[in-house]
């Protein structure tokens, strides 16, 4: 769950999240706060090696899909650079075809893809108004055929905040 739209209809201005730091594309997992902090900590200890975003998030943001070898800077809730990660694989799937092993690689203690789906749909449903507005599609909804980007990555470097 990448946060490239953090704060829409919530507490953070969506434009306040940096897209580049130290010459690298940059992002923070989820929204600033406890969830981002937990996900970032999981990356730093090697427990989180995968992440998922809705394909429409890339369309809305006008950013390219991750590809093998891409490096990104991860920042924490304070927007401090904490890690450099490198994409090791990226594929497009539907919400229902995400595999159990991938769900576990997200480092959020999902037992299987069913638990992953419940948590991710809960998160993404908070953003439905944003997606509908940006897509200019008042009917946009998460369905079994909703496309997601499943990215695997490795920790390249820990940075001191």
Secondary structure by P-SEA (a helix, b strand, c coil): cccccccccccccccccccccccccccccccccaaaaaaaaaaaaccccbbbbbaaaaaaaccccccccbbbbbbcccccccbbbbbcbbbbbccccccaaaaaacccccccaaaaaaaaaaaaaaaaaaaaaaaccccccccccbbbbbbbbbbcccccc
